[in-house]
Amino acid sequence: MQFSNVKEITTKELAQLLLDSAKPRPLVLDARSQIEYAVSHIETAAQIDALTPDLAALSTVSKDRPIVVYCAVGYRSAKLAQQLDKVGMKCIYNLSGGIFQWANEGRLIFKDDQPTQVVHPYNAIWGKLLKASFHAQEQ
């Protein structure tokens, strides 16, 4: 309930939106750390630091362009979505279930423009929400 004003989008809705050329392509923002992003991310996603986001970098984005923010499960991205709302962005969505849900459903994830099968598990506790077969091994 901490982010009750943040609109959610399901993984299915985002997948359909990314495929629908008749609708404006959403800006997809990955609110995980650079280390998590480097392991894998949703294909069109740009990484943004959830702790100290460079909101000025988004100043050229139309305030009406749909923005979908995600993280591992949804907390960091909901917090960032709230910040984007405060700076006047009008069409912001938090990806329900985050990249864990996306991967658990077998949707494509990428590393360096190539499909991959693993996701950074964030930590031992939250990583339990990600199917074990998708866990990236510590390097």
N, C-alpha and C positions, 0 to 999 in steps of 0.2 A: 504494500500500500504506500510505500515511501515515494513511489514514482507514479502515482495515480493519474497524473496529467499526461503521461507519456503513452502515445498510441503504439500498439503492438502490431506486427505483421508476422504471419506464420511463415515457416520455411516453404510451404507449398505456394503461398501467395507470392513470395519473393521469386521463387523459381519461375512461376508463370509471368511475372512482371519483367524478368530479365529476358524472357523469350518473346514478349509481345512488342513487335516493332511499331505497332500503332500507338503505343503509349510512350510518354517521355521516359527515357532510360534513367533509372534512379542513380544517384551518387551513392555508392556503397562504401561505408567507412568501417574499418576494422579497429576497434578500440582496445585491442590487446597490445602487449609489449612487442617491441621490435623482434625479440627472440621468438615469441610465439608466432608472430606473423611470418617470420623467415621459414618456419617449419612447414606451414601451409596456410592458405586463406581461400576465401571465395574468389573466383576468377577475376572479377573486375574491381575488387576491393583495394582501397588505398588505406595505408596504415596511418592512424592518428593517435597521439599519446593521450590516453584517457585522463592521466593525472595532471598534465599541463598542456592541454590542447592548444595548438596554434590556430585560434579561431580567425585571426586576420587572414590566414591562408585561404579561408573559405569566403572571403569578402567578394570574390569574383563570381561566386555561385549564385544563381538566381534564387531569390528568397522563396519562389514558388516551386523550385525543382524538388522532386521527392528525394529525400535522403533516408537511407536505411543504415542504421548503426548496429553493429554486433560485437560481441566479445565471446568468451568461452560459453557462458550460460545466460548472460543477460544483465548482470548487475552493473558492471562498468559502463556498458553501452547505454543503459537506461539513464545513468548519471550524466553521461555526455549528451544524450538526447535532450535532457532537461536544460543543460547549458545552451545548446543550440537554439532551443525554444526561447530562452531568455534574450538571445541576441537577435531575435526576429525572424529566424527561419520558420517557415509556415507549415511545411509538409514533412515532418520527421517521424520515423518509425523505428522502434526497437525490435530486432529480430528475436522473436520468442524462442527460447531454448538455445540461442546462439549457434556458434559453429559446431558445438557438440551435437545438437539436435540435427543440424544440416548433415554432418558426417554419419551419424547413427542411421539416418534415413537412406544412406547410400548416394547422396548427391555429390557431384564432382567438387573436389578441392584441388588446389594447385600450389606448386612450389616452382618458382622461376619459370612461369608460363608452361609448365608440364604437369599433367595430372599426377597426383600422389595419393597414397592411401592412409597417411598418418596425420595426426593433429597433436599439437603440444597439449599435454593433459593438465596444464596450469599448476596443479599440486596434487598430492596424494588423495586429499579429501574430495575436492571438486572433480578430479579425474575419474572418480567412480561413476559419474554420470555419462562418461564416454565409454562406448564398447571397447573392451580390452584390445581387440584386434586393430583398433585405430590409434592406439597410443604410440607416440614417437618415443623411441628409446633415448635415454640420456646419453649424451656424447661426451 
